Amino acid sequence: MLYYLSFFKDNVSTLNIFNYITFRTGAAVLTSLLIAFLISPAIIKKLRSYKISQVERTDGPKSHLSKSGTPTMGGIIIIISLLSSVLLWARFDNRFIWLLIFVSIMLSFIGILDDYMKLVKKNPAGAPSWLKLTFQLVTALVVVGYLGAYPPSDVYTTSLSIPYLSSKMIINIGVFYFIFAMLMIIGSSNATNLTDGLDGLAAGSMVFCACAYAIFAYLAGNIGFADYLRIIYVPGAGEIAIFMGALVGACLGFLWYNAYPAQVFMGDTSSLFLGGVLATAAICVKQELVLPVVGGIFVMETLSVIMQMGYFRATKGKRLFKMAPLHHHFELKGVAEPKVIVRFWIVGIVLMLLALASLKIR
């Protein structure tokens, strides 16, 4: 909204600053961070008063039993801070912004419904699995359908850019691209949800991923940088940096209260939508194959669950890990929860740098 103040730059030259994506991205980070700081205490107090609190499984790490009673559904803090900041700093005529808002609302809605069923209606299963999958499928179908009809790049609609090669290598996979993109959104949404098991792990890891894609978006939206770095130029993609910046600020503000020992948990309210918007951003800026690197923590956690289930069935009851997802395995091996979290963050930072290194290697 504040972008439109730049229209009056001829009268007040300093208003031209609102025209710069870099300024608005930085402002979006600070705005969402401030909003999260301001609303968190009230929301945490309200969740506690309604007794919307965590119920820990007895078969998990014993150290987690003390977390029972901690308010959850705190993802409301992230979604409010994110959307408020985006609407304040992004351009309203940018289609990518509205697409990301759509994904945020759809996936946070099913997350809120799932938490409501589990925590308020006391249904341990939460919302039916078929309903959650239906919401994810519909969301992914709308995103892929829209980008198929109005592609980010006319030339590379169904193509994948291969990172870490010295030349600009692009492979067209035809109709399979749309299936691939849908699986990206659904898979990323569920992967983030699986990672949300330790205080601050998912929120902290998402900060590094959002930072990386803010940079990718800004570069892809600038024809000069895109040509120099040999990446696909996507007109309008620069505004995605503002959305990612707002996401960074919202996650950092939430992390202030979610860091160990957590005062609030995000719940499915935001863990489902965070992965979905990250994958959507990757598709919009045509950096799909960098996502497994940037989000390597989420990939690792998901693979540990798949491997555990496969090994359990193949060996008729034996376990590959002490417990899955992987963060619980390390806890049960005796590594303190804060140490597991920080070490995973360190891995996340390294993966972010490796992903950004793909820009220069090209």
N, C-alpha and C positions, 0 to 999 in steps of 0.2 A: 504494500500500500504506500509506504513512504517513498518508494521508487518514483512515484508520480510527482513528487516535489521537484524532481530534476527538470520537469517541464518549464519551471519558472526560473531556470538558470540565467536567462537573458536579463531578468530583473535583479536577481540576487545570485551572483556568480558562485558563491559557496555551495549553493544547492546542487551544483553539478556533481558533487561527491556521491549523491544518491544514485547516480547513473552507473557507478563502478561496482562490478560484481564482487571484487575483493573486499571493498568496504562493507557492502551489505552482508557478505558471508561472515565477516568478523563480528558485525553487529548482531547477526542472527545467533551466533554462538553465545555472546554475552547476554542477549535478551532472554533466550530460552533458559540459560543458566540462572539468571536472576529470577525468572518466573518460577522455576523449580524450587529455588531457595524459599521464595515467599509463600508458595502454596503447600509445600510439603508438610510443615507442622500441623496445619489445619486438617489436611487430608488424613494424615496418620492418626490424629486424634479422633477424627470421625470414624475411621475404619475400626479403631480400638473400641469406640463406644458401641458400634454395631456388632462387635465380637466377630468381625471378619478376619480371622486369624489362621495361621498355619497349623496344620495337623501333620506331624511327622510320622512316618512309617516306623514300626517297631523293628523291621528287618533291615533297616539301614544302619549307617554308622551311629554308634551309641552317643557320640558327641552331639548329634543333631537333635536328640530328644529335648534338649534345653531350648530349642528354637520354637517348640510348640507354644502357641499363644502370641507369636509375633504377627502384627498386622500384615496382611497380604492384599493383593489387588492394587499395589502401589504403582503399577504401570500406568494408572490414571494420571499420575504426576507427569510421566514422560509424554503421553499423548497430548495432554493439555498444553504443556510447555512447548512441545514441538510445533503443533498446529498454530498456536498463538503467534509464535515467532515467525513462522513461514508466512502467515497471512500479513504480518506486519512488514516484512522485508522483501518478499518475492514479488515478481511481476505477475499480475493476474491474467495476462494474455499468453502465458507460457504453458503449453499443453503438458509438458513433462511434470510440472508442479502439480497440476490437477490430477494427473495419473497417480503420482505418489501419494497425494492426499486420499484418493479413492482407495488405494491399497491399504493405507494406514487405517482408515475408518472401517473397511470391511473386515480386516483381520483382527483389529482390536475389538470389534463388536463380538465376534465369535469367541475371542479370548475372555471378554467380560462375561459373556453368557456361560462359558465353561466354568469360570471361577464362581459365578453366582450359584450355579447348580451344585457345585462342590461345597462351597463355604456357607451359603445362606440356606439353600434347600437341603443341605447335608446329604447329598447324593455323591458317594465316594467316586463314582465313575465320571462325574461331571456331565457335560453335554455329550450326547451320543457321538461316537466316533464317525459315523456316516455323515452327521450334520457338520462336524468340523471339516471333514474332507470335502464335503460339498461346497462349503464356503470358500475353501482354498482353491478348489477346482474352478468355481465360477469366477473368483478374483483373477486367477491366472488366465482363464479363457478370455476375460474382458481385456486384460492388459495385452496379451498376445494378439488377440483379434484386432484391437485398435492399432497396435504397432505394425500389424500386417497390412492394414488398410492405409495407414498413414505412417510409414516407416521413418525411423530416425534419420536414415541415410538412404536416398532413393537407389543408389547404386549397389549397396550392400545389404539389402533387406533380409535375405536369408543366409548371410555369410558370417563366418567366425574369423576374427583376427587372431592369428597365432602369435603369442608373445614369446619373448626371449630369442628371437631370430634377428639376424643382422639386416634382413630385408623385409619389406612390407609384404608378408605372406597372408593371404586371405583365401579361405576355402568356403565355397558355396555348397551347403548341404541340402538345399531345396526345402521341401515341405517338412523334412525332419527337424528343421530349425524350430518350428513352432512347438513341436512335441518337446524338444530339448529345452526351450525357454519356459514352458509350463512346468516341467520337472524341476527346473532351477528355482522357480518361485516357491513351489510346494515344498521341495526338499530343504531349501534355505530356511523357510518358516519353521519347519519341524526341527531342524538342526539347532536353531537358536533356542527353541523350547527345551530341547534335551540338555543344553549347556547350562540352563538356569537352575543350578543345583547347589551352588555355593554362594556365599555373600559377596556380591559385587562381580562375580565371574563373568556373567553374560553382559552386564552393563559396561564393565571395563573393556571387555573384548570388542564390543560394538563400537566403542569410541575410536579404536585404531582402524577398524574397517571403514567407518564413516569418514574419517580423515583421509584415507587413501582414495576413496571414491569421490570425495570433494575435489581432490587434486585432479583425478582423471576427468571429471566432468568439466572443470574449468579449462583444461587443456584441449579436450575434445571440442569444446564450443568456440575455441579461438582458431581460426583458419591458419594463422601464421604458425602457432605452436604445433597444431596438428600436422601440418605439412613438414615442419622441421623434425618432429619426433616420429614421423611415419605412422601415425595412428589415424583411424577413420574420423573425418571431420563430421560433427553432428551439430547442425545449426540449432541454437537455442539451448544446448546442453549445459552451458555455463550456469544457468539458473538452478540446475540440480545441485551445484555446489552450495547454494544458499540453504536448500533443504537439508543436505548432509551436515552443514555447519550447525543448523538448528538442532539436528539430531545429536551432534556431539555435545552441545551445551545442555540439552535435556538429559542425556545420559550421565553427564558429569554432575549435574545438579541432583539427580536421583541417587547417584553413587555416594554423595555426601552422607546420605541417610541409610544407604544400602550396604556400605562398606562394613567389614567385620568389626565388631558384632552388629549385625544388621538391626536397624530399628523398623524396617519395613521390607517386604519382598515384592517383586514386580508381579508375580503370578503369570498366568497365561494372558492376562490383560494386555501386556506389551511384548512378552517373549515371542508370541506368534507373529505379530506384525513387524517386529524389528528385522527378522530375517527376510520377510517378504519384501519390504521396501529396499533392503540392500540388494537383493537379486534384481528387482525392477530397475534400480538405478544402474546396475551393471549392464542390463539389456539395453537400456536407453542410450548409454554412452558407448555401446558396442565394445565393451571390455568384459565379455562373458567368461572367457577362459582364465582370467586373472582372479575371478571370484574364489575358486578353491584354494588359491594361495593366500589372498587377503583374509579369507574366512577359514583358514586352516585349522584353527581351534575348534570351530563348529563341525568341520569335516571329521576331524580326529575323534570328537566325542560321538558323532553319529556312527562312524565305522566301528567304534568299540562296542556299541550296542548291537550292531548287525553281526559282528564277529562273535560276540558272547552268545547270542541266540543260535547262530549256526553251529558253533562248537558244542553247545549244550545239547542240541538235537542229534548231532553226528556222534557224540560220545555217550549218548543216553544218560545225561545228568551231570557230566563234569563241566567245570567252569574254566574258561580261559583267563578271565580276570576275577579278582576277588569280588568285584561288583562293577556293574556298568550303569551309567556312563563312566568314562575313564577317570574323572576327578575323584569318584568314590573309591576306585581301586587304590589310588595313592593314599587316600585317607585311611583305609583299612590296613595299609602297609605301615601305618604309624606316622605318616607325614602330617604335620599340623595343618589345619585348614587354611590359615593365613598364608603359610608358605606355599601350599598348592596353588592358591589364587594368584599370588605374586609371580610365581614361576610360569604359570599359564599366561599371565599378562606379558612377561618378558618374551615368551615365544610369540605372542601376538604382535609385539612391536617388531621383532625380527622378521616375521612374515610380511608385515606391512612394508618394511624397507625392501624386502625381496621383490614384492609386487611392484613397488615404485621403480625399482632398478630395471624392470622390463622396459621402461620408457627409454632409458639411455642405451640399453643393449641393442635396441632396434636401430 
